[in-house]
């Protein structure tokens, strides 16, 4: 009798369940659900808390998945003016912790055109502001982020390394 057989079976079942979960979590929730990106041509996003939450999760998924150009596309016009797409990608390729999921934990509306969402990565939680702009929910960078972005990629990377906040030293 092989004493490891039940453990192998458990391992195979666990890996199968994880693979199935990964496939099903990537599927949409239905054709009427927005994907968080009105720029894709799906029409205007709903100006609702659910619309803001869906867009925020899309931005977080793109960022944690390393699609920094896609995350930049979902920034407000002020965010895009503060840093070019190329510099944003360079900065985040150099300093971000990609691959760690960012999960939306709560959200609330703040007026008709703004939502505050709370997201968690590992054990750290942070609030983000989503603004309804151009028929879509957009991520509004925090003032600290805007100040960093205005430095350009090279200086922003150097500033993050000096501050110890660059993940890739």
Secondary structure, DSSP 8 states (H G I E B T S, - for coil): --TTHHHHHHHHHHHHHHHHHHHHHHS-S-TTS--S-GGGTT----SSHHHHHHHHHHHHHHHHTT-HHHHHHTB-HHHHHHS-HHHHHHHHHHH--TTS--EEEEEEE-SSSEEEEEEEETTEEEEEEEEEETTEEEEE--HHHHHHHTT-HHHHHHHHHHHT--S--
